[in-house]
Amino acid sequence: MTNRRFLIPSLLAAGFGTTDSLHGTGLPSDHVGMDDDHVGRTAMLRLFTQDHLVSLAQHRSHRSHSSHRSHSSHRSSYGGGGGYRPAPVYTPPPAPTYRPPPPAPAPRYRTPAPAPVPLYGNPPPAPAPYDPGTGETSRPGLGTPPPPPSLSGRSPRFASIVRRVQIALLAQGLYQGSIDGVVGPSLRGALRRFQTTRGLEVTGTITAPTLNALRVSSD
Amino acid sequence: MIPLALQSISEAEQPFVTRLRVATGTADAADSILVAEDIDGATFAGRNGLVSISGSPAAALDGDVVLVSSGVGRVERLLRAGGLEIPTNTLLVTERCDQLCLMCSQPPKKTHHDRFALLTEAALLAEPGSLIGITGGEPTLYKAQLLDMIETVLAARSDVEFHVLTNGQHFEDADVARLAGALYDRVTWGVPLYARQAALHDRIVGKKGAFDRLQDGLAVLLSAGCRVELRTVLLSSNFTALGELARYVTTRLRFVEAWSIMQLENVGYARKRWQELYLDHSADFGPIAAALDHAHLHGVEAQLFNFPLCTVPAPYRHLARPSISDWKRKFVPECSPCAARERCCGFFEWHPDDEARSGVRPL
């Protein structure tokens, strides 16, 4: 008799029995002794009923390198000994005050090489030593006016390729405009016609496949 | 310093986003492929046509996701690919802000140029496993666009995570359901909190009522089960209040993932007010040590950002993160014999050299 009386409570305590009774031991508000209308209280309860708790658990499982904190990520090596992966560093662009002055009228590269620029599929074997001194050194702010046109090599290089495209399209009878190195409406039209006849993606722009098909690189 | 913007000329009539590729094998529709290179720079061609870039060899640009302006202008390297163990980049979504922090490293501007569509395009092209930072200005001034961008990217890219810096002034109860969504498991909110005393916090951020509003905002994030990193920049004015802040964090804000105590960056407003604001922690580390101890004893992960290792007492060095981005990090000559450089944050490019040099003790 005595044994029987204690058997059932013992089984319950050990986790046997109906699931309903176990659910009943959750966190009803009266157990916590707080008013259910209390804003913070409902918010706290909501925290534990988020639909993404399941996903959080999945996160844990694939972050197997985590140390003692369940939210530690597998990237913990990034931050050294701690289990917490440092969040991305706050890297605001430097204030405009420290933007270096716009390129002086005496550019580093006064004369871009007049030699034919190697084109697509034919990269130069050994580019000359790179001088990083020409780049801007700050992340630009939004709406910052573009730097003034400089005498650096980009404009001649850009124009040289555009001219070759114009010549190639002229030779094919698809372009009647001038050979000026400028991408205008008539060149765009010619590019579209060429791309259509060759079955290329029709963009009206100078794409890599278009340069290939025009054989500009073999000029 | 690694340049984040380079001069360029493109045939496009509108700004566009593209990924630069040196090798053609991996190209997809969004890529621009190298077609020419010379001593000045490199020329790429993609769906939006030709773009010539000055000031960088092509190889250094390989894989970068860039924003190209139309015509003569610049390419902005939004997501740099080169050499980072975890590709970590920061997108600036606005320069407007509703606070005016004494030490703001990037003083706000009145106008907003909306480029969320372009930034979304860029984030979708991020390197695998990228952690993308969002900053401003105050990103949540454009909360609807911001959350749309985050959700669009995270839904398409299960390998990407975001970290959003926000002053926490604009979250409302109505946001809880949305922020509780599963996609936000991969978003961490970096929220600045400078003091437990409302008046002091408000004075530092230049906005009356900011502390109270921040408490409401943190409550929303807590309700949604969001991941929060608190950030406290060390200043002469809040240095002695650090202990009270530590107790506040460990009692009221225990849910945070981490608490970052940050040393000041000598740029923006902080540069002009350096003498007034800067607190030399190597002279008195005591209050910082006490705050760190208190946080750890109570189960809150506290860490140090922008503290060169040799300036931190040995027992706390493991909490100092290599927190300064590569593109603006420097070491001084005295650092050259140091064996700990790999793990050290170094100095901000604009940190006064004499101060840096006198404080360095190679490890």
Interface residues (C-beta under 8 A of the other chain):
Chain A: G40 A43 R46 L47 Q50 D51 H52 L53 S55 L56 H59 R69 H71 R75 S77 Y78 G79 G80 G81 G82 G83 Y84 P86 A87 P88 V89 Y90 T91 P92 P93 P94 A95 T97 Y98 P103 Y109 P112 A113 V117 P118 L119 Y120 P123 P124 P127 A128 Y130 P132 T134 G135 E136 T137 S138 R139 P140 G141 L142 G143 P146 P147 P149 S150 S152 G153 R154 S155 R157 F158 I161 V162 V183 E201 T203 T205 I206 T207 A208 T210 L211
Chain B: M1 P3 L4 A5 L6 Q7 S8 I9 E11 A12 T24 A27 S32 I33 L34 V35 A36 E37 D38 I39 D40 G41 T43 A45 G46 R47 N48 G49 L50 S52 I53 S54 G55 S56 P57 A58 A60 S69 V72 G73 R74 E76 E85 I86 T88 N89 T90 L92 T94 E95 S105 Q106 P107 K109 T111 H112 H113 R115 L131 I132 G133 T135 H163 L165 V176 A180 G181 A182 Y184 D185 T188 G190 A219 L222 S223 A224 G225 R227 E229 R231 E257 A258 S260 M262 V267 G268 R271 E301 Q303 F305 H318 L319 A320 R321 P322 S323 I324 S325 W327 K328 R343 W350
